[in-house]
Amino acid sequence: MILARFLWFRWGWIALLLPALLAGCGGSRSNEMASMGSTISVMVEEVNVADPLNRIAARQMLKEEIFEFERYNPGTQVILEVLSSDELQKRLQYRASRGLAPDLLLLVGNDLLPLKKKGYISPIKLSAQEQQNFRPVELRQLQNNGEQLGLPVYLYARLACYNKKRLPRPPQSLAELIKLGQQGHSIGLDDSLPSLQWVYSGFGGNLFPGPGESFDRELLSNFLGWLRLANLQPNITFVPTGAQLSQGLSDGNFEWVSCSTRWLPSLRKQLGSRLGLSLLPAGPKGAAKPIMLLRTWAFGAQSSDHQRRLASQLVAFSSNVVQQRNIALKMGTVVPVNPGIKLPLKAYPTLGLIDQAVRSSRRLNLAQENQLRALGQPSQALIDQVLSGARPPEQIAPLLEALIKKAQLEVQQ
């Protein structure tokens, strides 16, 4: 058994297991950690279909950040393990079952409630001074029942990306988007309900009505009717993945797509000066409010007090003004979470647009995130029926309304 562990884990984990071998079956994991020195492990999640250049840039920024942290904290070692979203759960379960859960997790999004339920992460307590490194709105977004389950690292946004050579002026409204399709311009949209939430918001719709808040079925019917009308246009195409939208714009198959700022590095490389960016089109009831995307820290539940202190120091280091400013300016695709930063937005117009998109985005709390995930697959069949013309929007609206309410009740239980 001991030999198998030595063969399985990388050399960095030898230091983790050695105290247990020397101490026999007696000692606690806390004592083991205290005797091993200043070593912490960080498990990093990467999106399965993320833009490859953005993934490389984010990984490089993290390595540079950790190098600086270790330099300012002599004797401290941070061991990184980078995994895809598909691999994360299996690896985390394996490690946690052996008492070797990571001290920190760097996650895409804020899927924290399931991790807390499984005992993989534990809440974070911040002092008043530590709270100053984060905007209160993002801290509240990662709270549940008064507990801080995660901390934001930086923010992504949803925008419109288009080919300026073929489409000189981007659409300002959903009605204009339809007209562009009718005029022969190729448009790409994601066909899932979570990704189309920004369209629904333009009709005044809300997928997350609060307690006692009435649900307007007419808005839902109008939203579904717009999807049906859009799909009737030969030049407007709904696709199942964001990767297809990004690749379609790069290859010239689309002139305009809804996009994530995560895709910008590759789009810039492929399109160069032809790449145009704008806010998403407004609807008849106002500006689009896309869901804001987070990169999130979470603390492992099996760390010793010593490791927790080191992990807290690393998170504090990553959220200070200098590190946050460096991340924003070097990557050029994210907005920092530290409220003390004033970015030179006039000198960096793309960052100015991303900042504007973030400010107009909808923030979801942890329960709403769970509700959105619960809606994803069941709602797809209903959306497909509207897009295919199998059933009219008026018939699908009450079914989708019931599904939304059911997901909301399940999350609340």
C-alpha positions as CSV (number, residue, x, y, z in Angstrom):
1,M,0.0,0.0,0.0
2,I,2.8,2.4,1.0
3,L,4.8,1.4,-2.1
4,A,1.7,2.1,-4.3
5,R,1.4,5.6,-3.0
6,F,5.1,6.3,-3.6
7,L,4.7,5.1,-7.2
8,W,1.4,7.1,-7.8
9,F,2.2,10.5,-6.4
10,R,4.8,12.9,-7.8
11,W,8.0,13.6,-6.0
12,G,6.5,16.6,-4.3
13,W,4.1,14.3,-2.4
14,I,7.0,12.3,-0.9
15,A,7.4,15.1,1.6
16,L,3.7,14.8,2.4
17,L,3.8,11.1,3.1
18,L,7.2,10.8,4.8
19,P,6.1,12.1,8.3
20,A,3.3,9.4,8.3
21,L,5.9,6.7,7.6
22,L,8.2,7.9,10.4
23,A,5.4,8.4,12.9
24,G,3.6,5.1,12.3
25,C,-0.1,4.8,12.5
26,G,-0.4,7.2,15.4
27,G,-0.1,11.0,14.6
28,S,-2.7,13.2,13.1
29,R,-2.5,14.8,9.7
30,S,-2.1,18.2,11.4
31,N,1.1,16.9,13.1
32,E,2.3,15.6,9.8
33,M,1.8,18.9,8.1
34,A,3.6,20.8,10.8
35,S,6.6,18.6,10.5
36,M,6.9,18.8,6.7
37,G,7.6,22.5,6.6
38,S,5.9,25.2,4.4
39,T,4.4,23.2,1.6
40,I,0.9,23.7,0.2
41,S,-0.9,22.1,-2.8
42,V,-3.0,23.9,-5.3
43,M,-5.4,22.1,-7.6
44,V,-6.2,24.2,-10.7
45,E,-9.2,23.7,-12.9
46,E,-9.1,24.5,-16.6
47,V,-12.2,24.6,-18.8
48,N,-12.3,21.7,-21.2
49,V,-13.1,23.9,-24.3
50,A,-11.3,27.0,-23.1
51,D,-9.4,29.2,-25.6
52,P,-5.9,27.6,-25.8
53,L,-4.0,30.9,-25.8
54,N,-6.0,32.2,-22.9
55,R,-5.3,29.0,-21.0
56,I,-1.6,29.4,-21.6
57,A,-1.7,33.0,-20.6
58,A,-3.6,32.3,-17.4
59,R,-1.3,29.4,-16.5
60,Q,1.8,31.6,-17.0
61,M,0.3,34.4,-14.9
62,L,-0.3,31.9,-12.1
63,K,3.2,30.5,-12.3
64,E,4.7,34.0,-12.1
65,E,2.5,34.8,-9.2
66,I,3.5,31.7,-7.3
67,F,7.2,32.4,-8.1
68,E,6.9,35.8,-6.6
69,F,5.0,34.5,-3.6
70,E,7.7,31.9,-2.9
71,R,10.4,34.5,-3.4
72,Y,8.8,36.7,-0.7
73,N,8.2,33.7,1.5
74,P,11.5,31.8,1.6
75,G,11.1,28.1,2.5
76,T,7.6,28.0,1.1
77,Q,6.8,25.6,-1.7
78,V,3.5,25.6,-3.7
79,I,2.8,22.4,-5.6
80,L,0.5,22.9,-8.6
81,E,-1.8,20.2,-10.2
82,V,-3.6,21.4,-13.3
83,L,-6.7,19.4,-14.4
84,S,-9.5,19.7,-16.9
85,S,-13.0,20.2,-15.6
86,D,-13.8,16.6,-16.4
87,E,-10.8,15.3,-14.4
88,L,-11.2,17.6,-11.4
89,Q,-14.0,15.7,-9.6
90,K,-12.4,12.3,-9.9
91,R,-9.0,13.5,-8.8
92,L,-10.4,15.5,-5.9
93,Q,-12.5,12.5,-4.7
94,Y,-9.4,10.2,-4.9
95,R,-7.2,12.7,-3.0
96,A,-9.8,13.5,-0.4
97,S,-10.6,9.8,0.3
98,R,-6.9,9.4,1.3
99,G,-6.8,12.6,3.5
100,L,-4.7,14.4,0.9
101,A,-7.1,17.0,-0.4
102,P,-5.5,20.1,-1.9
103,D,-5.1,23.1,0.4
104,L,-6.4,25.4,-2.3
105,L,-8.6,25.0,-5.4
106,L,-8.6,27.5,-8.3
107,L,-11.9,27.0,-10.0
108,V,-13.6,28.1,-13.1
109,G,-16.9,29.6,-12.0
110,N,-18.5,29.2,-8.6
111,D,-19.7,25.6,-8.3
112,L,-19.0,25.6,-4.6
113,L,-22.2,24.1,-3.0
114,P,-21.6,20.6,-4.2
115,L,-18.0,20.7,-3.1
116,K,-19.0,21.9,0.3
117,K,-21.7,19.2,0.6
118,K,-19.1,16.5,-0.2
119,G,-16.7,17.9,2.4
120,Y,-14.0,18.9,-0.1
121,I,-13.9,22.6,0.9
122,S,-14.5,24.6,4.1
123,P,-15.7,28.1,4.7
124,I,-13.3,31.1,4.8
125,K,-13.2,33.7,7.5
126,L,-11.9,37.1,6.5
127,S,-10.8,39.9,8.7
128,A,-12.1,43.4,8.0
129,Q,-8.7,44.3,6.5
130,E,-8.7,41.2,4.2
131,Q,-12.2,42.0,3.0
132,Q,-10.9,45.3,1.6
133,N,-9.2,43.4,-1.2
134,F,-12.5,42.4,-2.7
135,R,-15.6,44.2,-3.8
136,P,-18.5,43.4,-1.5
137,V,-20.8,42.4,-4.4
138,E,-18.4,39.6,-5.5
139,L,-17.9,38.4,-1.9
140,R,-21.7,38.2,-1.4
141,Q,-21.9,36.2,-4.6
142,L,-19.8,33.4,-3.0
143,Q,-21.6,33.3,0.3
144,N,-24.2,30.7,1.5
145,N,-26.0,30.8,4.9
146,G,-23.6,33.4,6.2
147,E,-20.5,31.4,5.2
148,Q,-17.9,32.6,2.7
149,L,-17.3,29.5,0.6
150,G,-15.0,31.1,-1.9
151,L,-13.1,34.2,-2.9
152,P,-13.0,35.8,-6.4
153,V,-9.8,36.0,-8.3
154,Y,-10.8,37.9,-11.4
155,L,-13.9,38.4,-13.6
156,Y,-14.7,37.5,-17.2
157,A,-17.5,39.0,-19.3
158,R,-19.8,38.2,-22.2
159,L,-19.5,40.4,-25.3
160,A,-20.3,40.4,-29.0
161,C,-17.4,39.7,-31.3
162,Y,-17.6,40.5,-35.0
163,N,-15.6,40.8,-38.2
164,K,-15.2,44.6,-38.8
165,K,-14.2,44.1,-42.4
166,R,-17.5,42.3,-43.2
167,L,-19.7,44.0,-40.7
168,P,-18.7,47.7,-40.1
169,R,-21.3,48.4,-37.5
170,P,-22.5,45.8,-34.9
171,P,-26.2,45.5,-34.0
172,Q,-27.4,47.6,-31.1
173,S,-30.6,45.7,-30.6
174,L,-32.1,42.2,-31.0
175,A,-34.3,43.7,-33.8
176,E,-31.2,44.9,-35.7
177,L,-29.7,41.4,-35.3
178,I,-32.6,39.9,-37.1
179,K,-32.4,42.5,-39.8
180,L,-28.7,41.7,-40.3
181,G,-29.6,38.1,-40.8
182,Q,-32.3,39.0,-43.3
183,Q,-29.7,41.1,-45.2
184,G,-27.4,38.1,-45.6
185,H,-24.9,38.7,-42.7
186,S,-24.0,35.4,-41.0
187,I,-24.8,35.3,-37.3
188,G,-23.8,32.7,-34.7
189,L,-25.6,32.0,-31.4
190,D,-25.3,29.4,-28.7
191,D,-28.5,27.3,-28.4
192,S,-28.5,26.5,-24.6
193,L,-30.8,28.3,-22.2
194,P,-28.0,29.4,-19.8
195,S,-26.1,30.9,-22.8
196,L,-29.2,32.6,-24.1
197,Q,-30.1,34.1,-20.8
198,W,-28.8,37.5,-22.0
199,V,-31.4,37.5,-24.8
200,Y,-34.2,36.7,-22.2
201,S,-32.9,39.6,-20.0
202,G,-33.4,42.0,-22.9
203,F,-37.1,41.1,-22.9
204,G,-37.2,41.9,-19.2
205,G,-37.2,38.2,-18.2
206,N,-35.6,36.8,-15.1
207,L,-34.7,33.1,-14.8
208,F,-34.3,33.5,-11.0
209,P,-37.4,35.1,-9.6
210,G,-37.2,35.8,-5.9
211,P,-39.7,34.5,-3.2
212,G,-43.1,35.9,-3.9
213,E,-42.1,37.4,-7.2
214,S,-44.5,36.7,-10.0
215,F,-43.4,35.0,-13.2
216,D,-44.3,36.7,-16.4
217,R,-45.2,34.0,-18.9
218,E,-45.7,36.6,-21.7
219,L,-42.0,37.6,-21.5
220,L,-41.0,34.0,-21.8
221,S,-43.3,33.5,-24.8
222,N,-41.8,36.7,-26.4
223,F,-38.2,35.4,-25.8
224,L,-39.1,32.0,-27.3
225,G,-40.8,33.7,-30.2
226,W,-37.6,35.7,-30.9
227,L,-35.6,32.5,-30.9
228,R,-38.0,31.0,-33.4
229,L,-37.9,34.1,-35.6
230,A,-34.1,34.2,-35.5
231,N,-33.8,30.5,-36.5
232,L,-36.1,31.1,-39.5
233,Q,-33.4,33.4,-41.0
234,P,-31.1,31.3,-43.2
235,N,-28.1,33.3,-42.1
236,I,-28.6,33.0,-38.3
237,T,-27.3,29.7,-36.9
238,F,-27.6,28.2,-33.5
239,V,-24.8,25.9,-32.4
240,P,-24.3,23.8,-29.3
241,T,-20.9,25.0,-28.1
242,G,-19.0,28.2,-27.6
243,A,-16.0,26.6,-29.3
244,Q,-18.0,26.4,-32.6
245,L,-18.9,30.1,-32.3
246,S,-15.2,31.1,-31.8
247,Q,-14.0,28.8,-34.6
248,G,-16.8,29.9,-36.9
249,L,-15.8,33.6,-36.5
250,S,-12.1,32.8,-37.0
251,D,-12.8,30.7,-40.1
252,G,-15.1,33.3,-41.6
253,N,-18.3,31.3,-41.4
254,F,-19.8,33.9,-39.0
255,E,-19.6,37.7,-39.1
256,W,-21.0,38.2,-35.6
257,V,-21.2,35.9,-32.5
258,S,-22.0,36.2,-28.9
259,C,-18.6,35.5,-27.1
260,S,-16.7,35.2,-23.9
261,T,-13.7,37.4,-23.2
262,R,-11.9,34.0,-22.6
263,W,-11.8,33.6,-26.4
264,L,-10.1,36.9,-27.2
265,P,-6.4,35.8,-27.4
266,S,-7.1,33.3,-30.2
267,L,-9.6,35.6,-31.9
268,R,-7.0,38.4,-31.9
269,K,-4.4,36.1,-33.4
270,Q,-6.7,34.9,-36.1
271,L,-8.5,38.1,-37.0
272,G,-6.0,40.8,-36.0
273,S,-7.3,44.3,-36.7
274,R,-10.5,42.8,-38.2
275,L,-11.8,41.8,-34.7
276,G,-14.5,44.1,-33.4
277,L,-16.0,44.0,-29.9
278,S,-19.2,45.5,-28.6
279,L,-21.7,45.1,-25.8
280,L,-24.4,42.5,-26.5
281,P,-27.6,43.9,-28.3
282,A,-30.3,45.3,-26.1
283,G,-33.9,43.9,-26.1
284,P,-37.2,45.7,-26.3
285,K,-37.2,46.1,-22.5
286,G,-33.6,47.3,-22.0
287,A,-30.0,46.4,-22.1
288,A,-28.8,42.8,-22.1
289,K,-27.7,41.5,-18.7
290,P,-25.4,38.5,-19.3
291,I,-24.3,36.4,-16.5
292,M,-20.9,37.4,-15.2
293,L,-18.2,34.7,-15.0
294,L,-15.8,34.2,-12.1
295,R,-12.4,32.6,-11.4
296,T,-12.6,31.5,-7.8
297,W,-10.4,30.4,-4.9
298,A,-11.7,27.7,-2.5
299,F,-10.0,26.3,0.6
300,G,-9.6,22.6,1.1
301,A,-11.2,21.0,4.1
302,Q,-8.3,18.7,5.2
303,S,-5.5,21.3,5.6
304,S,-3.6,21.8,8.9
305,D,-3.8,25.2,10.6
306,H,-0.3,25.9,9.3
307,Q,-1.3,25.0,5.7
308,R,-4.5,27.1,6.0
309,R,-2.4,30.1,7.1
310,L,-0.1,29.7,4.1
311,A,-3.0,29.2,1.7
312,S,-4.6,32.4,3.1
313,Q,-1.4,34.3,2.5
314,L,-1.2,33.1,-1.1
315,V,-4.8,34.2,-1.7
316,A,-4.1,37.6,0.0
317,F,-1.0,38.0,-2.2
318,S,-3.0,37.2,-5.4
319,S,-5.6,39.8,-4.5
320,N,-3.4,42.7,-3.6
321,V,-3.3,45.8,-5.8
322,V,0.0,45.0,-7.6
323,Q,-0.9,41.4,-8.5
324,Q,-4.4,42.3,-9.6
325,R,-3.3,45.2,-11.8
326,N,-0.6,43.0,-13.4
327,I,-3.2,40.3,-14.2
328,A,-5.6,42.7,-15.8
329,L,-3.0,44.5,-17.9
330,K,-1.0,41.4,-19.0
331,M,-4.0,39.2,-19.9
332,G,-6.2,42.0,-21.2
333,T,-9.3,39.8,-20.9
334,V,-10.3,40.1,-17.3
335,V,-11.4,42.7,-14.7
336,P,-9.7,42.6,-11.3
337,V,-11.7,42.1,-8.1
338,N,-9.7,44.5,-5.9
339,P,-11.7,47.7,-5.6
340,G,-8.5,49.8,-4.9
341,I,-7.3,49.5,-8.6
342,K,-7.9,52.2,-11.1
343,L,-7.1,50.8,-14.5
344,P,-6.0,53.1,-17.4
345,L,-9.2,52.3,-19.3
346,K,-8.7,55.1,-21.9
347,A,-5.3,53.6,-22.8
348,Y,-6.8,50.1,-22.9
349,P,-10.1,50.4,-24.7
350,T,-10.8,46.6,-24.7
351,L,-10.4,46.6,-20.9
352,G,-12.8,49.6,-20.7
353,L,-15.4,47.7,-22.7
354,I,-15.0,44.5,-20.6
355,D,-15.3,46.6,-17.4
356,Q,-18.5,48.1,-18.8
357,A,-19.8,44.7,-19.6
358,V,-19.0,43.4,-16.1
359,R,-20.8,46.3,-14.5
360,S,-24.0,45.6,-16.5
361,S,-23.8,41.8,-15.9
362,R,-26.0,39.8,-13.7
363,R,-24.4,38.3,-10.6
364,L,-25.6,34.9,-9.5
365,N,-25.4,33.7,-6.0
366,L,-24.4,30.1,-5.3
367,A,-28.1,28.8,-5.1
368,Q,-28.8,30.5,-8.5
369,E,-25.7,28.9,-10.0
370,N,-27.0,25.5,-9.0
371,Q,-30.4,26.4,-10.4
372,L,-28.9,27.3,-13.7
373,R,-27.0,24.1,-13.9
374,A,-30.1,22.1,-13.0
375,L,-32.0,23.9,-15.9
376,G,-29.3,23.3,-18.5
377,Q,-30.0,19.8,-19.8
378,P,-33.8,19.5,-19.2
379,S,-34.4,22.9,-20.8
380,Q,-32.5,21.9,-24.0
381,A,-35.2,19.6,-25.3
382,L,-37.8,22.5,-25.0
383,I,-35.5,25.0,-26.7
384,D,-34.8,22.5,-29.5
385,Q,-38.6,22.1,-30.1
386,V,-39.0,25.8,-30.6
387,L,-35.9,26.1,-32.8
388,S,-36.9,23.2,-34.9
389,G,-40.5,24.4,-35.3
390,A,-41.9,21.2,-33.8
391,R,-44.0,23.2,-31.4
392,P,-44.9,26.9,-31.2
393,P,-43.5,29.1,-28.4
394,E,-46.9,29.5,-26.9
395,Q,-47.0,25.8,-26.1
396,I,-43.4,25.6,-24.8
397,A,-43.6,28.7,-22.6
398,P,-45.7,27.1,-19.8
399,L,-43.6,23.9,-19.9
400,L,-40.4,26.0,-19.6
401,E,-41.9,28.0,-16.8
402,A,-42.8,24.9,-14.8
403,L,-39.2,23.6,-15.4
404,I,-37.7,26.9,-14.1
405,K,-39.9,26.8,-11.0
406,K,-39.1,23.2,-10.3
407,A,-35.3,23.9,-10.5
408,Q,-35.8,26.7,-8.1
409,L,-37.6,24.6,-5.6
410,E,-35.1,21.8,-5.8
411,V,-32.2,24.2,-5.1
412,Q,-34.1,25.7,-2.1
413,Q,-34.6,22.3,-0.5
